């Protein structure tokens, strides 16, 4: 039974509780964990007894869960992307990020910060703009960067959905795009029209 929590920690716990009550044979949690100790304890309390009679696996970093886990290389991937962009000559970066309480966001932001820092390139805090982990969040974060002036040569969006929104902002606002548009994740066909309008 697929279900989406829309990144609401309480809803995730409620769904897991419901699956446990229905004696589902397996639970697979796909998506970012939350950097919230209270949520971690509540989720572990739901999953620990369930795991004795069923199977539990998660995709992404969920601190404190003792279950089978697939860990995407969010930090290493973002660092590799930053190194490649440095190799292209970029030194003036901005980041459009989602809420840092999401482990996916925290890991990608940490990775993207690390590589320029190793090369002696700073990523000032005012160049990191947080928005919702959505197309609209990417759009709003891009608008905020445009309002601040001095556009960077390269913008990193922590998710493909945010990148789509971010690409729309300069065009709709009458401005020019930055010289480098980067996305950290692959995109699906549903985003293609937004990218090529």
C-alpha positions as CSV (number, residue, x, y, z in Angstrom):
1,X,0.0,0.0,0.0
2,X,1.9,3.1,-1.2
3,X,1.5,6.3,0.8
4,X,3.0,9.7,0.7
5,X,3.7,11.7,3.8
6,X,4.6,14.9,2.0
7,X,7.6,15.3,4.4
8,X,5.3,15.5,7.5
9,X,7.0,13.5,10.3
10,X,3.8,12.9,12.2
11,X,2.1,11.5,9.2
12,X,5.0,9.1,8.6
13,X,4.7,7.7,12.1
14,X,0.9,7.4,11.7
15,X,1.3,5.5,8.4
16,X,3.9,3.1,10.0
17,X,1.6,2.5,12.9
18,X,-1.3,1.8,10.5
19,X,0.8,-0.7,8.5
20,X,1.9,-2.4,11.7
21,X,-1.8,-2.7,12.8
22,X,-2.7,-4.2,9.5
23,X,0.2,-6.7,9.8
24,X,1.8,-5.7,6.5
25,X,4.6,-8.2,5.7
26,X,7.1,-5.5,4.9
27,X,7.6,-1.7,5.3
28,X,9.8,0.2,2.9
29,X,10.4,3.9,3.8
30,X,11.7,5.9,0.8
31,X,12.8,9.5,1.3
32,X,14.7,11.7,3.5
33,X,14.9,11.2,7.2
34,X,14.4,14.1,9.7
35,X,17.0,15.5,12.0
36,X,14.7,15.4,14.9
37,X,15.5,13.2,18.0
38,X,11.8,13.1,19.1
39,X,10.7,11.9,15.7
40,X,13.5,9.3,15.6
41,X,12.5,7.9,18.9
42,X,8.8,7.7,17.9
43,X,9.6,6.1,14.6
44,X,12.0,3.6,16.2
45,X,9.3,2.7,18.8
46,X,6.9,1.8,15.9
47,X,9.4,-0.1,13.8
48,X,11.4,-2.0,16.4
49,X,8.5,-4.4,17.5
50,X,7.3,-4.6,13.9
51,X,10.8,-5.7,12.6
52,X,10.6,-8.8,14.9
53,X,7.7,-10.2,12.7
54,X,8.1,-8.4,9.4
55,X,10.7,-6.8,7.2
56,X,11.7,-3.1,7.4
57,X,14.1,-1.2,5.1
58,X,14.7,2.4,4.5
59,X,16.2,4.4,1.6
60,X,18.1,7.5,2.8
61,X,19.7,8.4,6.1
62,X,17.5,7.8,9.1
63,X,19.7,8.3,12.2
64,X,19.0,5.8,15.0
65,X,17.0,3.2,13.0
66,X,18.5,-0.3,13.2
67,X,17.0,-1.6,10.0
68,X,18.3,-2.5,6.5
69,X,19.3,0.7,4.8
70,X,20.2,1.9,1.3
71,X,22.3,5.1,1.7
72,X,22.5,7.3,-1.4
73,X,25.8,9.1,-1.7
74,X,24.2,12.5,-1.1
75,X,27.2,14.1,0.5
76,X,29.8,12.6,-1.8
77,X,27.7,13.3,-4.9
78,X,27.2,17.0,-4.1
79,X,31.0,17.3,-3.3
80,X,31.8,15.7,-6.6
81,X,29.5,18.1,-8.4
82,X,31.1,21.1,-6.7
83,X,34.6,19.9,-7.6
84,X,33.5,19.5,-11.3
85,X,32.1,23.1,-11.2
86,X,35.3,24.4,-9.7
87,X,37.1,22.6,-12.5
88,X,35.0,24.6,-15.0
89,X,36.3,27.8,-13.3
90,X,33.3,28.7,-11.1
91,X,34.2,30.5,-7.8
92,X,30.9,32.3,-7.1
93,X,28.3,29.9,-6.0
94,X,24.8,30.1,-4.5
95,X,22.7,27.2,-3.2
96,X,18.9,26.8,-3.3
97,X,18.2,24.4,-0.5
98,X,15.3,22.7,1.2
99,X,14.7,22.6,4.9
100,X,17.9,21.5,6.7
101,X,15.9,19.3,9.1
102,X,15.8,16.8,6.2
103,X,18.8,14.5,6.2
104,X,19.0,14.5,2.4
105,X,19.2,18.3,2.4
106,X,21.8,18.5,5.2
107,X,24.0,15.9,3.5
108,X,23.9,17.5,0.1
109,X,24.5,21.0,1.5
110,X,27.4,19.7,3.6
111,X,29.0,18.0,0.6
112,X,28.6,21.0,-1.7
113,X,30.1,23.3,1.0
114,X,33.1,21.0,1.6
115,X,34.6,20.9,-1.9
116,X,34.8,24.7,-2.4
117,X,36.1,25.1,1.1
118,X,38.9,22.6,0.4
119,X,39.8,24.8,-2.6
120,X,39.8,28.0,-0.5
121,X,36.4,29.1,-2.0
122,X,33.9,30.4,0.5
123,X,30.2,29.8,0.3
124,X,28.8,32.7,2.4
125,X,25.7,32.0,4.4
126,X,23.8,34.7,2.5
127,X,24.3,32.7,-0.7
128,X,22.4,29.8,0.8
129,X,18.7,30.3,0.4
130,X,16.2,27.9,2.0
131,X,12.9,27.1,0.4
132,X,10.3,24.3,0.4
133,X,11.6,21.0,-1.1
134,X,9.3,21.7,-4.1
135,X,9.2,23.5,-7.5
136,X,7.6,26.5,-5.8
137,X,10.3,26.4,-3.1
138,X,13.0,26.5,-5.8
139,X,11.2,29.3,-7.5
140,X,10.8,31.3,-4.3
141,X,14.5,30.7,-3.4
142,X,15.6,31.9,-6.9
143,X,13.4,35.0,-6.6
144,X,15.1,35.8,-3.3
145,X,18.6,35.4,-4.8
146,X,17.6,37.7,-7.7
147,X,16.3,40.3,-5.2
148,X,19.6,40.3,-3.4
149,X,21.5,41.3,-6.5
150,X,25.0,40.2,-7.6
151,X,23.9,36.9,-9.2
152,X,26.4,34.1,-8.8
153,X,28.0,32.4,-11.8
154,X,26.7,29.0,-10.6
155,X,23.6,27.9,-8.7
156,X,23.2,24.5,-7.1
157,X,19.7,23.3,-6.3
158,X,19.7,20.4,-3.9
159,X,16.9,18.6,-5.8
160,X,15.7,18.4,-9.4
161,X,12.3,19.7,-8.5
162,X,13.7,22.8,-6.9
163,X,16.0,23.3,-9.9
164,X,12.9,23.4,-12.3
165,X,11.4,26.1,-10.2
166,X,14.7,27.9,-9.9
167,X,15.1,28.0,-13.7
168,X,11.7,29.6,-14.2
169,X,12.3,32.5,-11.9
170,X,14.8,34.6,-14.0
171,X,12.7,34.1,-17.2
172,X,9.4,35.0,-15.6
173,X,11.0,38.0,-13.8
174,X,12.5,39.4,-17.0
175,X,16.1,38.8,-15.9
176,X,18.8,36.7,-17.5
177,X,19.9,33.3,-16.4
178,X,23.1,32.7,-14.5
179,X,25.9,31.4,-16.6
180,X,25.7,28.0,-15.0
181,X,22.6,26.0,-14.1
182,X,23.2,22.9,-12.1
183,X,20.9,20.2,-10.8
184,X,22.2,17.6,-8.4
185,X,19.7,14.9,-9.3
186,X,18.2,13.4,-12.5
187,X,14.9,14.8,-13.7
188,X,11.9,13.0,-15.1
189,X,10.0,13.6,-18.3
190,X,7.3,15.6,-16.5
191,X,9.9,18.4,-15.9
192,X,11.1,18.6,-19.5
193,X,8.6,21.2,-20.5
194,X,9.7,23.5,-17.6
195,X,13.3,23.2,-18.6
196,X,12.9,24.0,-22.3
197,X,10.2,26.7,-22.5
